């Protein structure tokens, strides 16, 4: 994990049997789970609580996703899953994410993910909260 908003955040993940198909290869949708965890832990590592947002009628949803699968991860592999902010607007954040095999840092999958902020009660877009905007500004990205 990282110490400043400008560093690339990484989350260690081990591949379990539940993540794989019958051949011990990670099922393609599991990469999305790993990336979701990394984005969540990136936010949490800076003290921004997602649970607090729920009480303020805020949620975050994946609005757009582009993913490339390269080399498959396998049962018992140790992975590093990155989350790097790549841009933001009034109601959205973009992330570049990678899944690397920890032993050799080989890229297994890469994705560009747009996450939108919505109002829980209506599902309509809403402005990113001030704490999230401050965190994104600390990365050096411009609005």
N, C-alpha and C positions, 0 to 999 in steps of 0.2 A: 504494500500500500504506500501511498505517497504522503508528503507533508505539506505541500503547497498546491494551490489551485492551478498553477502553471505546469506542474509535473503531470505526466501521464499516469493515471490511477490504474492499478492492477489488483485483481482479486484472485487468490489461489483457489482452484477448484480441483477436486479429484473426481474421476469418472467412476461411477458405481454401476452395478449390474442394471439398475432401474433406468439408467441413461442409454442403454444399448439395445440393439436388436439381437436376434438369436446368434449372430456371428461375432458378437462382442464389439461391434462398430457403433459409435454414438449416433443415435437417431437424429435426423436433421433438425427437428423442432427443439431438441434439447439445447442447441446452441443459443436459441432465442431466450431460453430460461437462464442460461449462464450470463448472457449479456444483460438481461433485466436485473439480475442480482448485482452485477458490477455497477450499473447506473445507480441503483438504489444505494449501494454501499459508498459510492463516490459522494452522493449527497449527504449521507449520514456521517461520513468522515469529517465533514465541515460543520457538524452540529445542526444541520437543517433537518427538522423532523417531518417526515411525511405523514405521520399520524396526526400531528398538529394541523396539517392541511386538511385532513378529513373533517375535523371539527369546524374548520373555516369554510366548508363546502368546496374544497379544492381537490381535484384528482389529476393524474397525468395519464395520458393514453398514447400509445404508439400510433402516429398518424401516417407515417410513411417509412418504408423499410426496403433497402436494397442490400442483398447479401450474396457473397461469393464463397462457395465451399471449395477448398483446395484439397488438402490431405485430411483423411478421416482421423478423428481421435478414437482411441480404443479403451476397452475396459482396463481400469487401474492407472491410466495415464494421469499425470499431474499436469494441470493446465494453468495458464495465466490468462485472465480475461480482462481486457483493458476497457476503459471508458474515458474518452477524451472529448470535451466540449469542442464543437467545430463552428458554432454560430448560434445566434438566437435573435428572436424578435419579441414583439409585445406578448405573444401568447404561445410561443414555441421555442424549443431548444434542439439543436442538431448535435449528434454525437458520432464520432468515428470510433468503431469498436473492433477489436481483434481478439481472436482466440489463438493462443500460442501454446505449443507443447513446452512445458517448463524446462525439460532436460536439454533441449537444443535450440529453444526459442523459434522453432519453425512455425510459420503462420499456417494455421489449419482452416481458419475462416476469417472473413473481414466483412464488416457491415457499416453502412451509413444509416442512421436511425434518426427520424424526427419525432420528438415527443411533444404533444400539445397539452396545454393546461386547460382543463374544463371545469365547469361548475357541476358538482355532483348531482344536484337536484334537477338540472335541466339537460345536462350533457352538452351545453353550448360552450364555445370558447370563452375563456376569461383571461385577464392579464396575469402574467406570472407574478407571484407575490414578491414584495420587496427583498426578502431574504434570499430568494433564488436569483433575482436580478443582481444583487450585490455579489453573490458567489460567482456568477457568470462574468461579471465585470472584472473580478479579480484574476480571471484567466487571461486577461489581456485582449479578449475579443471585444469588438466594438458593436454597438447596438445598431 
